[in-house]
Amino acid sequence: MKIALLGYGRMGKEIEKIAISRGHEIVIKKDVDTIIDITLADVAIDFSVPTSAYKNISNCIKNKVPVISGTTGWLDKHQDAIALCEKEKGAFIYASNFSLGVNIFFELNKQLAKMMNTLEDYNISMEEIHHTKKLDAPSGTAITLANGIIKNSSKKNWELGEDASEGNIPIVAKRIPEVPGTHTVWYDSEVDSIEIKHTAHSRKGFALGAVVAAEWILGKTGVFNMKDVLNIS
């Protein structure tokens, strides 16, 4: 499989290692201003920057190249990308986090939210920790977790910071050098606390998930997510 890497930072380099180890070839390594012929690739993996993501994704879809995107901070254009993919009969996967373990964590989070929804004595809070070079806060992963709770509970929205308005979920975002990503969801009451937590030990998990998704989408048409890749019903 010939892969285009759209964004060749730390994640791009990690994806390159994983892809090569699985027998794939990297045919394009694109930095922000590089001009490329995306049709040289069988599939593209976008881990660029928020200002480049939609342009990268659109270019792939218009040229019939399946595209996997893990860039966060551009989701004001997400519905546009979906509409374009459907119009052009392309293939597209966006995930706030491609780690296989995190995507299992997303499902556990939803189930716990359903179970806790009627227990009014518990307060929900969240924390995410990432490396100091991460551009957006809260992380896309934290937002996905918060939305999973909102859809399965009476919570209305999320807010960045320790304090949140009534009915909203507070998310604390911390930036510490060399932390790949840690996400925690708490349910606290006077009598006890329930905590679920995912800790990434390296970027390899994110890279592996992106390559697995790229392998899975080849030859398919449509808009998908990691639940499709992992066959999580």
Secondary structure, DSSP 8 states (H G I E B T S, - for coil): -EEEEE--SHHHHHHHHHHHHTT-EEEEEE-TT----GGG-SEEEE---HHHHHHHHHHHHHTT--EEE---S-GGGHHHHHHHHHHHT-EEEE-S---HHHHHHHHHHHHHHHHHTT-TT-EEEEEEEE-TT--SSS-HHHHHHHHHHHHTSS--EEEESS---TTEEEEEEEE-TT---EEEEEEE-SS-EEEEEEE-SSTHHHHHHHHHHHHHHTT--EEE-HHHHHT--
